[in-house]
Amino acid sequence: MLRGNTDQNLVVLTIYIIGVTYTFNRMIESIDDKVKYEFKSGKVNEQLTEQDLKDQIGISFKFNSSYSLDDVKELQVSIENKSDNLAIYVDWENSTLEYNKQSRRVIRISPYLTRDLAIPQTPSLITPQKSISEKVTAEDVLELDPVGGTYSAKKPLINISGLGKGGPPQKKLYNDFMNRGKELEFSLQLVLRVSEMRVGIAPGMNIPPMYVINCPFTIKKLPWTYALPWNKKK
């Protein structure tokens, strides 16, 4: 009789362990596709210093602490004019997104993007001691809503999942990334024009000097342990 109870307890314990293991593995799978985007601000500050713009311009980007693989469809950039007498123009039309040796046209996202994308974009003016915050994406990310007639970002800015469906080099990169052996890199080539406030840009006048600021980013795979309460603030 005692042997029977022991066998029954062993079966129950085995089922319990299998259930806990299954639940634990499903929990890991549910959070195992999280990634983190990082803006390399130090690289940008070096460029601004080299071009004597460090005291005139500030550039920053806003990201959440983590994302699912293909969540990010746009970038939120803030540009500050720190000067007292300079006008800074953000040349969206000549700015590009660089990834995987490809250059993609940048589009500034307005609240209701209804215009023809073929029309050149108007530069944004930042007056002294002011700043702007804009959302930008790559042109190939946008899709037109045939009913509303507006464009919105529908595809991932960096198609991480797509790497796993590509050729051998892409699949290797995907596996290395998912195993946290390699990070993905891309950059926003931001084109700025700077002039004295009283000059500005007007028909028939010389175009202010152009500065190309390379804003680099990395994407890294987060370990499943990031979700533990004592690791969330790291």
Sequence and secondary structure as in RCSB ss.txt:
>XXXX:A:sequence
MLRGNTDQNLVVLTIYIIGVTYTFNRMIESIDDKVKYEFKSGKVNEQLTEQDLKDQIGISFKFNSSYSLDDVKEL
QVSIENKSDNLAIYVDWENSTLEYNKQSRRVIRISPYLTRDLAIPQTPSLITPQKSISEKVTAEDVLELDPVGGT
YSAKKPLINISGLGKGGPPQKKLYNDFMNRGKELEFSLQLVLRVSEMRVGIAPGMNIPPMYVINCPFTIKKLPWT
YALPWNKKK
>XXXX:A:secstr
 HHHHHHHHHHHHHHHHHHHHHHHHHHHHHHTTEEEEEE HHHHHHHHHHTT TTTEEEEEE  S EETT    E
EEEEEE  SSEEEEE GGG EEEETTEEEEEEEE TTB S TTS    EEE TT EEEEEEEEGGGEEE TTT  
EEE S SS HHHHTTS HHHHHHHHHHHTTS  EEEEEEEEEEEEETTT   TTS    EEEEEEEEEEEE  GG
GGSTTTTT 
